[in-house]
Structure formats: structure tokens, C-alpha cells
Amino acid sequence: MADTKDRDAARSRAQTHFSASEQRDSLVKQMIEAERVATAAKTAKLRALRLAKEEADRLEAANAPKQESAPKTRARKAAAKKS
């Protein structure tokens, strides 16, 4: 009879430990998921801002008058002749 009580007590302690471990694992998984969602939202926001800026820059460049640049002249190197 005492053997059965010891076994039941050990089983109960093990089950309690296992339940606590499962709860911690569940909490960690929830925290990881919350961080993932926050990172995804931040990334989406930054991407939208970048795309909006690129579009504004593209429109500004398309509407800006084109400047004609002066043709570049090549600088000639003085060739030193040895006599």
C-alpha cells in the first residue's frame, strides 16, 4: 500500500513539473510570436515609407527641367620627351 502511495506521489510531482514546463513553453512561444508580429509591422511600415519616398523622388525627377551639362574636355597630359 505504501508503495502505491509513493508511486502516486512521484507521478503527481512529475505531472506538476511537466505542467509548469508546458506553461513556460507556451508563454515563450507567445512572446516570440508577439515579437515576430511587431517586427513584421515595423518592416511593413518602413517599406511603405521607403516606397513612398522613392515614388516622390521619381515624380520630382520626372517633373524637373532637364539641365544640359557642358561637354567635358579631356585634360591632356604633357608628354615629356627625353633627348
N, C-alpha and C positions, 0 to 999 in steps of 0.2 A: 504494500500500500504506500509506504514511504517512497518507494522507487517511482511510483506513478506520479506522486506529488512533485518530486524533484524534476521529473521529466516535463511535466506540465509547466512548472515554474520556469524551467530553462527555455521551453518553447515560447512561453509568454514574453520573457525578456528578449528573446531573439526577434519575435514578431514586433515588439515595441521599437527595437533598434532599427529593424528593417523599415517600419513605417516612418520613423523620423528621417531616415536616409532618403526615402522616396519623396518626402515633403521638401527636403532641401534640394533634391534634384529638380523637382517641379518648379521651385522658386527660382533656381538658377536658370532654367530654361525660359521662364517668363521674363527674367531680366535680360537675357540675351536677345530674345525676340523684341523686347521694347527698345533696346539699343539699335537693333537692326532696322526697325521701323523709323526711328529717329534719324539714323544715318541716311536711309533712303529718302526721307522727306527733305533733309538738308541738301542732298545731292540733286534732287529734282528741282529745288528752289534755285540753287546755284547754276544749274544747267539752263533753266529758263531765263535767268538774268543774263547769262553769257550769250545765249541765242538772241535775246532782245537787243543787246549791245551790238552784236555783230550785224544784225539787220539794220539798226540805226546807222552804224558806220557805213554799211553798204549803200544805203539811201543817200547819205550825206556825200559820199564819193561820187555817186551817180549824178547828183544834182549840182555838184561843184563845177565851175567852169574849168576847162582843161587848160593848163598852163603849158605853153610851149617852152621847152628848155633850149638854151643855146647849144649849138653843137660843140661838143668837147674837142679841143685840139690836143693832139698828142705832143708831148714835150719831147724834143729831140735831144738826145744825149750827144754831147760834144765828143767826137771821136778824136782821141789824141794819137797823132801819128809819130812814131819814133823814126828818127832819121839815122 
